[in-house]
Amino acid sequence: MNDEKEPSDLRLRTKTFALRIIKMFSQLPKTEVARVLGRQVLRSGTSVGANYREAYRARSKAEFTAKLGDCLRELEETAYWLELLVESGCLAAKKLSALRQETDELTAIFTSIVKRTKATAS
């Protein structure tokens, strides 16, 4: 359902986000805590783009909205794990600030698209 005029670069942007998550994961300290938190953020952060690609090919507005909801849930989870990486001392806040900002921006974009889609479905 790409008739909603989403930002044309959103597929690329979510893929780039996943690649940034992968790079961050590979640079984590080799401690047990960092590994556990890192695997969690790796899973949630890389699934945003996969869910968006599914939404992009949705067969209905309801399916589109549901998949975007999945994107939002994964972004919220990613934000949580990034917070824990900082607050547990695994990484400095400064090292994750750009990634956390992108998480917030993607959340805002997907929220806007969901609201717009629901408004046009009424």
C-alpha positions in Angstrom: 0.0 0.0 0.0 2.5 2.6 -1.1 -0.3 5.1 -2.1 0.2 6.9 1.2 3.2 8.9 -0.1 5.6 7.7 2.6 9.1 9.2 2.4 10.6 7.6 -0.7 13.8 6.8 1.1 12.1 5.0 4.0 13.1 1.5 2.7 16.7 2.6 2.4 16.6 4.5 5.7 15.4 1.5 7.7 18.0 -0.7 6.0 20.7 1.9 6.9 19.4 1.9 10.5 19.7 -1.9 10.6 23.3 -1.7 9.3 24.1 0.9 12.0 22.7 -1.4 14.7 24.8 -4.2 13.3 28.0 -2.0 13.4 27.2 -0.9 16.9 26.7 -4.5 18.0 30.1 -5.6 16.6 31.8 -2.8 18.6 30.2 -3.7 22.0 32.5 -4.8 24.8 32.9 -8.5 25.1 31.2 -8.8 28.5 28.2 -11.0 29.2 25.9 -8.0 29.9 26.9 -6.3 26.7 26.3 -9.5 24.7 22.9 -10.1 26.1 21.7 -6.5 25.6 23.4 -6.4 22.2 21.6 -9.5 20.9 18.3 -8.0 22.0 19.0 -4.7 20.2 20.4 -6.5 17.2 17.1 -8.5 16.8 14.7 -5.6 17.4 16.7 -3.0 15.5 17.2 -5.1 12.3 13.6 -6.2 12.2 12.3 -2.6 11.7 13.3 -2.6 8.1 12.0 -6.2 7.5 8.6 -5.2 8.9 8.5 -2.0 6.8 9.3 -4.0 3.6 6.3 -6.3 4.5 4.2 -3.2 5.1 5.3 -1.7 1.8 3.9 -4.8 0.0 0.7 -5.0 2.0 -2.5 -6.0 0.3 -4.8 -3.8 2.3 -4.7 -0.7 4.4 -5.4 -2.8 7.5 -2.4 -5.1 6.7 -0.3 -2.0 6.0 -1.3 -0.4 9.3 -0.7 -3.6 11.3 2.8 -4.0 9.9 3.6 -0.4 10.7 2.5 -1.1 14.2 5.0 -3.9 14.2 7.7 -1.4 13.1 6.7 0.9 16.0 6.8 -1.9 18.6 10.3 -2.9 17.4 11.5 0.7 17.5 10.2 1.1 21.0 12.0 -2.1 22.0 15.2 -0.9 20.3 15.0 2.4 22.2 14.7 0.4 25.5 17.8 -1.8 24.8 19.8 1.3 23.7 18.8 3.0 27.0 20.0 -0.1 28.9 23.3 -0.2 27.1 24.0 3.3 28.2 22.6 3.1 31.7 24.4 -0.2 32.4 27.7 1.4 31.5 28.3 -0.8 28.4 28.5 2.2 26.1 28.8 5.9 26.6 25.7 7.9 25.9 27.6 10.0 23.4 28.4 6.9 21.3 24.8 6.1 21.0 23.3 9.6 20.7 23.0 9.5 16.9 21.5 6.0 16.9 19.0 7.0 19.6 18.0 10.1 17.6 17.4 8.0 14.5 15.3 5.6 16.6 13.2 8.6 17.7 12.9 10.1 14.2 11.8 6.7 12.7 9.3 6.4 15.5 7.9 9.8 14.7 7.7 9.0 10.9 6.0 5.7 11.4 3.5 7.2 13.9 2.7 10.0 11.4 2.1 7.5 8.6 -0.1 5.3 10.8 -2.2 8.3 11.9 -2.6 9.5 8.3 -3.5 6.0 7.1 -6.1 5.6 9.8 -7.5 9.0 9.1 -7.9 8.3 5.3 -9.5 4.9 6.1 -12.4 6.5 7.9 
